[in-house]
Amino acid sequence: MTSELCVPEDTTHTGEWLVPPLRGACTPRVENEKSPLPGREGVYAKSVTDVAYPPRDARPQIASGAGSRFALAGAKCERQLPARYGPAPEVSDMNARRGRCVPVITPREGCR
């Protein structure tokens, strides 16, 4: 069983996203390109995981299996970069577990 979630619409068109799986796997899709993220057993299972980068002005969707959890981290940006996939061995964990992060996710109307 899979489900889909639309990333909240950025009506200001100034935001970019980072999608790291927290538990389980997910598959972000940006403009017909899929980046399957194998994920992990849980946030403390290993220090880093694969990540996807949906860029500014993108309308990504994320499909995940039952029970999978992932984060959506957004930030303002000034220029658009291409969508990217970051394999776990290339993702830095130098800032892992430093500070606090409170995700706020607001589904848009029409998202499944």
N, C-alpha and C positions, 0 to 999 in steps of 0.2 A: 504494500500500500504506500502510495506517495501522496504528498500534498504540496501545494504551491503557495507561496507568499509573495506579494508584491512589495518591493522596498518602498517606503513612504515617498510620495512624490515631492521633489524639491522644486517648488514653484518659483524660487528665486534663481534657479539654475546656477548656483554657486557652490554646490556640494559634490564631494567625491566620497566613495565608500570603501570599506575593507570588510571582507566576510571571512572570519575564522570559525571553523566548526568547534563547538565546545564539547559535544558528545555525539558520536555517530558521524555519519557522512552526509554531505549535501552536494547538490549540483547547481551552482549559479549559471544562469544563461543571460548573456548580454548580446543583443543583436544577432541572434541565431548561432552564437558561439557558446559552447558549453565547456565548463571547467570542472570536471568531477573532482571533489575534494574527499579523499578517503577518510579524513577525520581521525578520531581517536576514541578510546574507551571513556575518557572523562578529562576534565581540565587538569588534573594532577597526574595523568597517566604518562605523559612525556612533556617536556618543556615547550616544544613548538609543534605546530601543525601547518599543513598547507593552507594557503590563503588565496582568495580571489580579490581582484581590484576592479570593481565596476567604476568607470570614470564619470566625470562631470557630464551632465546632460544624458546619461544612459538611463534606460528603464529596465533594470535587471529584474529577473524573477529567480527564485530559489526553490528547487524541488528537494524534498528530503523524505527519508523513510520514517516510519512510525517511531516515535521516541527520540528522534534526532533533535539536537539543539545547536544553535549557532548564534553568533553575535553579529550585529550590524553597527559598525563604528563609522561615523560620518564626520567630515570636516569641511570647512569652506576652502575653496581653492580659486586661484585666479586664471589658470589655464587648463585646457583639456589635454589629458594624456591618453594613450591607448589602454584598452582593457588588458589586464595581465593576470597570469597565474603565478603564484610563488610557491615552489615546492619546499617542503619542510626543511631540507638541508640548507636551503639558501635564506631562510627566514631567521633573522637575529632574535635571540631571546635575552639580550642584554637588559631590557627593561621589563622583563616578565615579573609579575607579582610586585611591582612598585607602584604604590598609590591605589586609588579607588576609581572604579568605573561603574556608572549606573546607566545601563542602556534604556532608552526611551523609544518605544516602537509604536507608531500610530498607523494602523492599517488604513489605506485609502478605500473609498467606496469602489466596488467593482472587483476588488481582489478576491480570489477564491480562498 
